Amino acid sequence: MDASQPAQQIYLPAAVPSSGTRQHSLSKYLLARRETPDRVCGLARRVGYTGTKETDFALYRLKVRATPDVLAVTLSDFFILEDGLFRVYER
């Protein structure tokens, strides 16, 4: 990981959905860190799905700010929204 990428964090949507599936997902969510759920730190944008079934997960790219005065960085991994948390998608 290079210096411009924020340290590994756990992110959650600022709103409270439990999972993002093909049938039930928004195109974008405001992000917050688990340690500071009341402070927005970025944006998750849906970029696709893990499959074609209605129960397959939506895939998201996360764009986060380490601090409010720093430019946002897009994380290199794809994420799914599962049990209220964004988790790295592992194929």
N, C-alpha and C positions, 0 to 999 in steps of 0.2 A: 504494500500500500504506500503510495507516495504522500508527501506532506500536504498536498492540496485536498486529499480525501479525508473526511471526518473519520474519527475512530469508530469502530464497530459499535453500533447502537441498536436498541430495539425501538421500532417506530410503531405507532398506532394512529388510526384516523382520529382527527379532532372530534368528528361526530362518532356515534357508537353503533356501527353495523357489526354483526358477528362474523360474516364471511362474504366474500365477493365471488359469486358464481356467474356462469353465463346467463342464467335466468335473472339473478338479482345482484346487479353491480352498477355502480355509478362510473361515469367516465373519469372523474377525478375526485380526490379527497384532499382536504387540508391535513397535514401531518403534525404530530406532536411526538415528543420522546416520552417513553414510559415514565421516566423520572419527573417530567414536567408536563403532565397531560393538559394543563390549562394554557400552555404557551405554544402557539403554532410555530413550526420551524421549517416548513416546506410544503411540498405538493406531491401527491402520488397521481400519476396519469395512467389510465388503462391503455395498453398497447396491443392487447390480443387476449387469447384464451389458451388454456392447456389442452383443450380438445373440443369436440363438437357437441357433446351431450350437455343438457341443461344444468347438470350438477357439476360440470367441470369448472375449475377456477378461472377467474379473470387474471391476467398477467399485468403487472404494474411496473413502471419505472419510477424511482423516487428521486426527487430533486430537493436537497436539504441545504440548510445554512448552519454552519457550526455556531455562529453568533449572528445577531441581527445586522451587524455592520459589514459582514463578509458576503461576497457573491455566492449564490447557490451553486452547488455541485451536483451533477447527476451521478448517482451511484451506478457502478458497472453491472451489478446483478439485476436479474428480474425477480420480482416479488409476487407472492400471492397473499391475499387477505384471508386469514384463517383464525377462527376463535378470537376475533377482535384485534389481532396483531398482524403486521406485515412480516412475512417470513420469506427467506431466500428460497426461490423455486429451484428444486433439484430434479432434473429429468430422470 
